[in-house]
Amino acid sequence: MVLTEKGVCFQLVEADTQTKLLLTVSPCKCDTVRILIDEAQPGKARYRVSDVLTGDPQSEQLRVESQTQDFVTLSWSLAQHQVRVWHFPFRVEILKDQEVIVTFNSKGKLWFERLQDRSVLHSLFSVTLETTFKEKYDNQTKPCTDFYVLTETRGAYTLGPSSIGADLCLHGFRHAYGLPEHSDQLLDGEPYRLYNLDVFAYDLHSRLGLYGSVPLMVAHRADRTIGVFWLNASETFVNLQYLPTDPQTDVHWLSESGVIDCMVLLGPSPHQLFHQYAQLTGYQALPPFFALGYHQCRWNYDDEADVRAVDAGFDRHNIPYDVIWLDIEHTDGKRYFTWDSARFPEPAKLQRHLEKKNRKMVVISDPHIKVDADWSLYREARDGGHFVRDREGHIYQGSCWPGESSYVDFSSTATRAWYSTCFSLEKYKGSTSVLFVWNDMNEPSVFSGPEQTLPKDAVHHGGWEHRDLHNLYGFYQHMATADGLLTRSGGSERPFVLSRSFFAGSQRFGAIWTGDNVASWDHLKISIPMVLSLSLAGIVFCGADVGGFVQDPEPELLVRWYQAAALLPFFRGHSDKKTKRREPWLFGEEVTAAIRAAVQQRWYHLLPYWYTLFHYAHNSGLPPVRPLWTEFPREEHTFTEDTALCPVGGALLACPVTQPGVEEVRVLLPGSNEIWYDICSGQEYGGGQTLSLPVTLDTIPVFQRGGSVVCRSTGSGTCAADFQQLPLTLTVALNCQGRAAGELYLDDGHSFGYRVRKSRLRRFCLRSGCLRCR
C-alpha cells in the first residue's frame, strides 16, 4: 500500500500466474470514488479514454482509519465515507457511516487480459476477436478467488485479446436506471450491449446497442441515490441481477479493451448525483434560444421552391417554427459542404430569406467523405493524413451514401482542427451565419462493414485500433463540428449541432435524438422512457422524431406524438423519403388545429420556462425532463413510473396519450402533502392519488405543482424570437402553506454574454398574499 496525493495504490497479484496489476483508489472532491486498474508493467500502453472528463478530478487526501491482516480502512474529509480494501479474496467496499453501500469485485469476477507480445501472437491468429470476446462474456460466470487474468492469445488484431471486466454489488438497491441507448427498461437477464451502431427502424425492448452509449448506471432507494460510471469506449456488455429478497443489485461490466476506470457517484440525493456526474463529464451546453423552438425536417425537401413553400405554409396556418432542415440530397452528389446547383442554386439567398423571419436552416454533414480525387476537400483530407486507415496502413475505404468513401479520423486533435475549418464562411461556399449542422451516420455507419460499421482492426491516430475507441467516434465528430461553428463566429455565438451518435460528455456539444424510430404507438410510448434515460445520463437536450421516421402515421397518432414531443426538450418532426408528406396542415383542419395547439400553447408559450430549465441544466446538471422518482425520491410507487408520466422540471406534470382511441387516462399525482392544479381548468387536486380523467383528441392532462411559479409568454408569434419579445404571464400555484416560488432566466439568447454576467435570474416568491420579485 502506498498513499499519495491522488489516493492509495496497491499491487494486485494473481495467485497462479503471478500476473501483477496496479490498483489506484481515489476519493474525489465531487463525492465520487474512482477505482483504476491497469497492468503494473505493460509491454505497451493500454488505451485510456481522453476528452470525456472535463479534467482530472481533484482528489481528497486519504488517511488510514484501521488496518488488520485482512483489510485496511481509509477515510477522507469529515470521515462520513470510507473505503475498505480486502486482501484475499480481493474486494473494495465503499461505506457510509459504517454501512457498506457498494462492493467492487464482490463476486470475484475481476477480469484483465494482458496485452501479448506481437511475436508470440503472429502465428496464433485463428479466431476473430468478436467471437472470442462474446465467448468470454458467456463463459465468465464462476467466481474467482482473487482476480481473474485470462492469457489466451486468440484474436485477429495486432495485440490480440485485451478484455477487462469487474462486478459490483449495490447493497440495498432494487431499482436501476440509465445505460442509454436502449429501447428498453433496465431488467435483469440477458446483458445490455453498449456498441454504437446504425440501426434502421430499431426493435423495441432490445438489449442490443443503438446509436450512442453512456456507461452510467444509476441506482435508487428511498434514502439514497448512487451511480456507477464505467469509463470505457470499447464494446461493452453490462449484466444486471436484482435480488429482491435480500435487496441488492449486482452489476457486471465487461469491455473489449482498455483499462478498468470505474467511478462510484455517492449522491446521496438524485439532484446531488446529477451535479456530481456533470462535474465529471461536463454540463449541458446552453443552447441558443431558437434551438428550443420547433424544427421541421424531411429526407428530403426537394429544392429551394419546396423549402420556401413549407416555410410559407407554417405562416399561412399560424403554426410557429424556427428551423427547416435539409438532408443529404441538398449536396452535390453526397459531397458534404457542397450544394446541388440545380436544386439549390442560391443557398445563401435562401438562408437570408429565412433570416428575415428570424428563422434558421440546418444541413446534414456525415463523417464519410466521397472518394473523389477531383474534389478538393477529399484531397485535403487525404494529403493531410485525416482519414482512418486499415491494418495494412492504407486509407480505409467503405461504402455509404456517396458510394466508395473514406472516414475522417476525428480522434486526432489535428484532424478535428482541420475539420472545424471546413465550416468557415470562406471555405463553405453558400453558407451563412444562420446555417447550423446535423451530424448523422456517425456511429460510424459503413454499409459494407461488419455490423455496418468500421472494422475493429481499423487504425486511428496514434496507432490505436478502432475497437479501443469505437463508441467515441460520434462524440469526436460532434466536438469538431461544434468547434467549427464556434470558430466561424469568432467565439461570439453559441453553436447548435445535433448528433445521432454520442458518448458520455456529448452534452457539452449540443443535442441528441433517438434515431430512426417507427410511426407506431409502441414507438411513441417508448420515446418517453428513452428520453428520461438519456436525461439521467447527462444527455438532457434530447428528443424523438415526431410521427416516427419510418412509415406513415395515422392522423390520431401524429397528433398524439406532437402532444407528447411538445413536452420533451428537443422538438423536431422528421420523416423518411419513402413516407408521405406530413406537414401539419395536410390532414384536415381538426388535426391541424390540434397540432397548432400542441406547438403553440404547450411549447412556444412555455419557452421562458424551458429556457430557465436549460439554465439550471447548464449550471447544476439538473435535467429539464427527469423521472418522477427524482422529485419524489421516498415514494416507492414512483420508482417504476417512466412511461405514462412526463415531469417537465419540478413544476409541471403531464400525461401524454400513447394508445389509440383513448377517451380516459389514469394519472398518478404523487405527494400526499402536495396540491396539483389542472393548467386548463385550474381545478385543484390533492396528491397521493390516481385520477381517471377524460381526454379528447386535442387535450392531454397537464398539471402544475402547488408551490411553484411558472412563466409563460402571452400572445402569438411565428418563431422563438417573436415569443421572446412578448409580455410574460406568471402562473402562481399555491401549496398547502399558501406559498409559491419560481425563477425566470433571461439573456440575449444567442451569445456567451451570460458568462460575464450579461444575464438576469429573477426569483419570484409569494408569501402572505404578497408576490415579490428579486
C-alpha positions, -999 to +999 in steps of 0.1 A: +000+000+000+013+035-010-006+066+000-003+095-025-019+129-030-042+112-055-053+083-034-039+050-024-021+024-046-020-014-042-004-041-062-027-070-072-011-104-078-029-133-094-020-163-073-012-189-101+005-168-128+019-140-106+005-115-130+006-081-114-018-052-117-018-017-103-049-006-083-055+030-075-084+041-053-091+079-053-118+097-035-127+129-054-139+163-040-171+158-060-182+129-037-170+103-062-147+073-056-126+064-086-112+028-090-085+025-116-067-008-126-040-012-152-011-035-159+017-029-134+043-032-162+026-032-196+046-040-226+025-015-245+003+012-231-034+003-230-060+028-243-073+053-218-103+074-227-094+111-230-115+142-236-146+128-219-138+140-184-136+178-183-104+175-163-086+152-138-110+151-108-095+168-078-086+141-052-091+141-014-063+131+009-068+097+023-058+086+058-057+052+074-085+046+099-077+010+108-057-019+095-057-057+101-041-086+084-072-089+062-081-054+053-073-017+056-099+010+061-093+045+049-113+077+051-111+113+039-125+147+047-151+145+076-149+107+076-185+103+065-174+078+039-147+052+040-131+027+016-121-008+029-097-028+007-097-065+015-065-086+009-078-120+000-102-125-017-096-090-031-125-066-029-131-029-023-160-017-001-174+018+000-191+027+033-212+055+046-214+057+084-201+021+086-228+008+062-214-009+031-231+007+001-210-007-028-187-036-031-163-038-060-154-074-070-180-088-047-184-119-068-147-122-077-152-115-114-123-091-119-110-098-154-079-085-170-063-099-201-027-089-206-016-075-239+005-100-257+039-096-274+034-093-311+059-121-320+040-145-297+008-137-314+019-138-350+012-175-357-018-178-334-045-158-352-072-182-360-104-170-344-118-135-347-119-113-316-156-107-320-163-144-314-137-147-286-149-116-268-185-128-268-174-163-256-156-146-227-187-129-216-208-161-219-182-182-201-172-158-173-198-170-148-179-187-120-164-166-093-127-163-088-109-163-055-087-132-062-088-117-096-090-135-129-065-129-156-070-147-189-040-150-211-053-168-242-039-155-274-066-159-300-077-129-320-075-110-352-057-079-341-022-066-336-021-072-298-047-099-295-074-102-268-073-075-241-107-075-225-113-063-189-142-066-166-154-063-130-185-068-109-201-045-083-228-052-057-251-022-048-264-031-014-300-023-006-309-013-041-336-029-062-341-002-089-316+007-116-318+032-145-297+047-173-272+029-196-286+045-227-291+040-255-316+011-255-353+009-264-359-009-231-361-006-193-332-020-173-341-055-163-321-085-152-314-114-175-295-110-208-267-084-208-271-050-223-247-041-251-231-007-254-218-005-290-228+023-313-245+011-345-267+024-373-300+005-366-328+013-390-363+010-376-349-005-344-368-032-325-384-023-292-374-039-258-340-049-273-308-050-253-286-046-284-267-014-290-282+016-307-267+048-319-250+060-287-236+048-254-233+063-219-219+037-195-236+053-165-260+033-143-280+050-116-295+030-087-321+044-063-337+035-030-358+056-007-329+071+013-301+072-013-292+075-050-258+063-063-243+059-097-216+037-114-197+053-143-176+028-163-153+050-184-145+027-214-152+034-251-148-002-265-176-026-269-191-033-235-216-057-220-235-049-188-254-075-169-278-067-141-292-091-114-318-079-089-321-098-056-354-085-041-354-109-011-320-096+001-323-062-016-293-056-038-284-051-074-254-069-089-239-054-120-212-070-141-193-050-167-171-065-194-153-044-221-132-054-251-101-034-243-087-005-223-083-002-186-107-005-157-117+030-148-148+029-126-163+058-107-189+054-080-210+086-075-222+087-039-252+111-041-270+107-018-299+127-034-308+125-071-300+162-076-266+158-060-258+129-082-267+149-114-243+176-102-216+150-094-218+135-129-218+169-146-187+178-126-170+148-142-182+149-178-194+185-182-227+204-181-252+206-209-243+234-233-267+263-230-284+262-264-293+293-284-329+303-278-341+294-313-329+258-308-357+253-283-383+260-309-399+236-333-378+221-361-392+208-394-372+182-413-377+156-441-355+134-462-356+154-483-371+188-492-366+188-529-353+223-538-354+259-529-390+263-540-400+234-518-383+250-488-400+283-494-434+267-498-430+248-465-418+279-447-448+298-460-472+270-451-463+274-414-471+311-416-503+305-435-516+280-409-504+301-380-480+274-366-448+287-352-415+271-361-378+280-361-357+258-382-360+240-415-336+211-422-320+197-454-309+161-457-283+145-479-300+153-513-291+191-509-255+183-517-236+178-550-235+140-553-234+135-515-203+156-511-208+174-478-200+211-476-214+215-512-248+223-528-267+208-557-265+236-581-298+226-599-319+222-567-302+249-546-286+274-569-287+303-544-284+287-509-272+320-493-302+339-506-325+312-493-309+314-459-312+352-459-349+348-467-353+327-436-332+351-416-355+379-423-382+359-405-357+351-376-356+315-388-326+293-394-315+264-416-298+231-406-279+209-431-265+174-427-228+166-425-219+130-422-184+117-414-178+098-446-161+116-475-167+106-511-135+091-527-131+116-555-096+128-564-111+157-583-128+171-551-106+195-532-120+185-498-112+149-503-077+158-515-072+179-484-082+151-461-061+125-479-030+146-482-033+159-446-035+124-431-070+129-418-085+095-427-088+063-407-065+036-421-068-002-424-044-026-406-020-025-436-017+012-433-037+022-464-066+047-462-097+027-453-125+027-478-160+016-473-194+023-488-220+048-476-244+073-492-219+087-518-207+052-527-170+045-520-160+066-491-132+072-466-138+081-429-124+112-411-103+102-381-118+126-355-097+110-327-068+132-339-067+167-325-051+179-357-079+163-378-106+179-356-090+213-360-088+208-398-125+196-399-136+227-379-121+250-406-144+234-432-173+253-416-158+288-422-179+311-444-149+315-467-145+277-472-181+265-470-194+283-501-231+291-499-232+290-461-241+319-438-242+326-401-277+312-398-267+278-411-263+251-385-253+214-386-267+179-381-242+150-377-258+118-389-244+083-397-216+089-372-215+056-353-199+054-379-222+038-404-203+017-431-227-002-454-200-027-463-185-030-428-190-057-401-223-049-383-225-019-408-196-001-391-158+003-392-139-030-387-124-032-352-088-035-366-090-002-385-063+021-372-066+056-358-041+084-350-015+072-325-018+036-337-049+028-317-072+002-331-108+011-337-120-014-312-104+007-284-124+038-291-154+028-313-180+044-290-161+078-291-163+083-329-195+103-330-186+121-298-154+134-316-173+145-347-198+163-326-170+181-308-152+191-340-185+204-356-194+225-325-159+239-325-162+247-362-194+267-357-179+284-326-148+294-346-170+306-375-185+332-353-152+342-337-162+327-305-192+350-300-222+329-309-235+296-294-234+268-319-262+244-325-253+208-336-275+177-335-257+143-334-271+108-338-242+091-321-229+101-287-210+091-256-207+104-221-199+141-223-217+147-256-240+171-237-212+197-239-216+200-277-253+201-284-284+179-289-291+142-295-321+124-309-333+088-306-327+079-343-347+060-369-379+053-350-411+040-365-446+055-369-463+032-343-480+037-310-453+015-293-425+037-306-444+068-293-447+051-259-411+041-257-398+076-266-406+089-231-385+064-211-357+066-237-356+104-233-357+100-195-329+075-196-308+099-217-315+127-193-304+107-163-271+102-181-265+139-187-277+140-223-306+164-215-311+182-248-328+152-265-360+141-282-375+117-307-386+123-343-423+134-342-445+110-360-418+084-364-391+085-391-402+052-408-437+045-422-468+067-423-486+077-391-523+078-389-537+113-381-545+104-345-510+090-339-495+121-354-515+144-331-507+124-300-470+124-310-469+162-313-486+165-279-460+142-263-430+156-281-440+191-271-432+180-235-396+168-244-365+191-247-357+187-284-387+191-307-384+180-343-406+165-370-387+142-394-396+115-419-381+091-444-382+099-481-404+068-487-431+082-465-459+105-475-455+142-468-467+151-434-465+189-429-490+196-401-517+211-424-521+181-447-545+161-426-576+183-423-585+212-401-592+192-369-557+177-370-541+210-379-558+227-350-547+201-325-511+202-338-512+240-337-523+239-301-496+215-291-469+235-308-481+269-297-498+265-264-478+237-249-444+246-263-439+282-275-458+298-247-436+278-223-403+288-238-394+311-209-399+282-186-379+258-208-351+283-212-349+286-174-347+248-171-318+248-195-301+275-175-302+251-145-290+222-166-261+242-178-251+253-142-261+224-120-266+194-142-303+192-134-322+177-164-352+197-177-371+164-180-364+138-154-381+107-139-408+112-113-388+095-085-361+122-087-387+147-074-403+122-050-374+100-040-391+084-010-423+074-028-417+038-040-447+038-063-428+064-085-397+042-089-412+023-119-433+051-133-414+061-165-439+055-194-472+072-186-460+105-169-436+131-181-424+156-155-412+189-170-389+205-144-402+204-109-434+224-116-453+206-144-465+170-148-481+158-180-497+125-190-493+121-228-518+097-245-498+069-261-526+045-271-552+048-299-589+056-292-583+066-257-611+087-240-599+084-204-565+082-188-553+073-153-529+099-138-508+093-107-504+125-087-476+119-063-470+135-029-496+131-002-489+166+010-489+181-025-515+201-044-518+198-081-537+222-104-551+213-139-535+240-161-565+244-183-594+244-157-575+255-126-591+227-107-573+216-076-564+180-068-547+165-037-515+145-042-511+108-033-539+096-056-546+082-090-572+101-111-593+090-140-597+119-164-615+123-198-594+133-228-603+144-264-581+145-295-569+180-287-563+176-249-539+158-226-538+162-188-511+187-176-508+198-140-489+225-122-474+216-088-486+236-058-458+259-045-445+267-080-444+298-102-443+292-140-436+320-165-453+319-199-453+341-230-486+358-237-497+364-273-487+348-306-458+347-329-441+329-358-409+318-341-390+318-308-376+353-314-412+367-316-422+349-284-390+362-267-404+398-271-439+391-258-452+400-224-450+374-197-477+358-175-469+343-141-490+313-131-488+311-093-498+277-078-502+278-040-491+249-019-507+238+014-490+267+032-503+292+007-468+298-007-452+296-041-418+303-057-402+301-091-375+315-113-371+332-147-338+332-165-331+359-192-302+367-215-298+377-252-305+341-263-275+337-287-241+349-273-219+340-244-225+373-227-241+354-198-206+342-188-197+378-180-230+384-161-250+398-190-280+379-178-307+380-152-322+354-129-354+366-115-368+349-084-405+351-076-418+344-041-454+346-028-459+347+009-488+360+030-506+370-002-477+392-014-457+383-046-421+396-047-396+396-075-358+399-068 
